[in-house]
Amino acid sequence: MNRNIMLGQFTKVLTHGNKVILGNRRNGKWMKMSQECYEILKLAMQESATTNELIEAFEDQEDKEYFFELLQLLYKENLLADTEEMLLFDKNFSVDIAITNRCNLRCKHCCVDSDLTNLSDPLDTDVLKTVLNKVVKSKPKSICLTGGEPLIRKDFFEILSHLNDIYDGEIRVMTNGTLINSENVKQLVAHVSAIDFSIDGVNEDTCSTIRGKGVFNKVLHSVELLKNHHFDKISLSMVLTKENYVLRNQFEELNKELGTRGIARAFSPIGRGKDNKDSLQPKEKEVQIEEIRMMNLDIDDVHICLCGGVFKEIYINSKGQIYPCGLLERDKYYVGNILEIEDLSSFLGSGEFKKYDGYQNWEYLQPDKHEKCKDCDVNLFCWNCLHYLDLIESNDGFYESVCPELKRNFQRIVWED
């Protein structure tokens, strides 16, 4: 237990009156204490005191016991660090790779504007295999092949087989589900750990509005094919739009009926979604920030909100460009190109990605640094996804209407005893 006392690399501090919250932005854990206790910890850190020296500085036995237990809890939740030499990225990180930007559908909300305009992909078979070799060498927990529509590549199963041969982690595929058939389903099941279908509706009418006619039944047929081959790790995702937002309960029922997992995703007005923003984007007051739903939660349900970008996940697009996540695939957040990196582990572990302006712009999105959020005493609880903050950072209407409502709610939950 005798260690130097220092805050963890991802530990952030909030204050409110005579109370202080320490929260870990990596694991979501947090702890509230009195300002007096925190000042004692700060003084110990300034004096480079060890835990034993701090405890022995108290004359009263009850104080000794109290701080001993407090320090144990702080270390347990990684709010205090064991060492200054902490990893810059999580060993259990994941990688999403868009192996193509081409797609046989032309969905209205597509954030990467996929279609069949291009007849070929920037990364040919050999280059894509080289990319996968680099990614696998970094030992991620999971790799997701996405697009565009990944199955549209003629070499998809060659690529998938290669990945399966060199990688023993979780392989996921994100697909629109229209290209799975009785001829390829066995090969898919043999090489994939999980599959996520995009469906965006609960029946033919609601799905076709976004994805086109006949897609809904094709997805259901693909789910049935997989189930018949004893494959159960299936998810259905629905991007929340102005039309289908009211169908969330029906979407949950559909997933229960099919034995699949439902995933609701936020609409992003980027790519083709930007062109159709007026007809698709839900009303700001209703769903722009999903945290509104937390108004009925109590303190046991609340955690520090996390963003795994860069530290727990990376996204590689069809050109090999790297971003914190797929939702932040913009020049503003570019942090390198896999084709120019010899060793991905070294690139991430050494913090080389920090030299890019994209990383600095991503850092600016952190709620404790963002200009409009940094002085808020509940900012660490508001943002489940920094993509939301990126979308509304220049939206003064949000900060005038929704933000105060969120703030009052979280202040009630986390600060009131």
Buried (B, 14 or more C-beta within 10 A) or exposed (E): EEBBBBBBBBBBBBEBEEBBBBBBBBBBBBBBBEEEBBEBBBEBBEEEBBBEBBBEBBEEEEEBEBBBEBBEEBBEBBBBBEEEEEEBBBEEBBBBBBBBBBBBBBBBBBBBBBBEEEEEBBBEBEEBBBBBBBBBBBBBBBBBBBBBBBBBBEBBBEBBBBBBEEBEBBBBBBBBBBBBEEEBBEEBBEBBBBBBBBBBBBEBEBBBBBBBEEBBBBBBBBBEBBBEBEBEBBBBBBBBBBBBBEBBEBBBEBBEEBEBBBBBBBBBBBBBBBBBBEEBBBEBEEBBBEBBEBEEEEEEEBBBBBBBBBBBBBBBBBEBBBBBBBBBBEEBBBBBEBBEBEEBBEBBBEEBBBEBEBBEBBEBBBBBEBEBBEEBBBBBBBBBBBBBBBBBBEBEEBBEEBBEEBBEBBBEBBBEE
